[in-house]
Each structure stands twice: as structure tokens, then as C-alpha cells.
Amino acid sequence: MNAFKLFDEQMEKFNGMLAENGLVGDFCAEKYPIEVEVKRNAVAAGQMRMFDNESEQTIYRETRIVLTFPVGAVGVHFVGKIAISEKTLNKIKSQAKKLHDLYLQGLFATLKADEEQE
């Protein structure tokens, strides 16, 4: 049994939704709290705007939304200026919460399965 199957499926949906909006995302569970980072797809933007100056590219790369999941809370942090609709932001938050929950469920299932094998 793959305890992370539902997580992987949700991650595909999340990435698809982000791609439709010119965004890319990253789920980071290597540190606490778990983070979901969303930023503009710089590859697509770079192809469309070949003659940007260097300072604009630096600002563009640093612009992102970071959702954190400490115990009992959800933090939403904006780094730089990013224009995004309220509807899209709500979709990002909703899907990030699902990813977080599914990851924790998969982790718990894996830990329990390992305990039973010992």
C-alpha cells in the first residue's frame, strides 16, 4: 500500500491548478513547520519577456506566497508584491491545507506500518 497515493494525486491537481494560473508550487516537509511555497512560473515569463532588465528579474524571482502549518494554525505570508485574485488565493489555501492533511495522514500510516513490522 502506498500511504502517499492520495497526497501524490492531490499534488498533481495542485500543480495543474497552479500551471493554469502561471504559477508553480513546492511542498516542503523537511523542516518544521511544513511549508507550501507558490511563485510565478519564471520559465514561462522569461520566454514571454526576453528583454527584461536584471533588477526586474531579481524582484520577480523573489515574489512568492508562503503558507506555513504550525500546530493549530495556518500562516499566509507574502514576500514581495504579487497580483493574484482572491478566488485563486482561496483555491491555493484550500488545496495546500488538503496537501498538508494528506501528507500527515500518509506519514502516520507509514510510521504505524513500520511499528507493526518490528
Helices and strands as residue ranges (DSSP letters): H 5-20, E 23-28, E 34-40, H 42-48, H 54-62, E 64-69, E 75-79, H 86-117
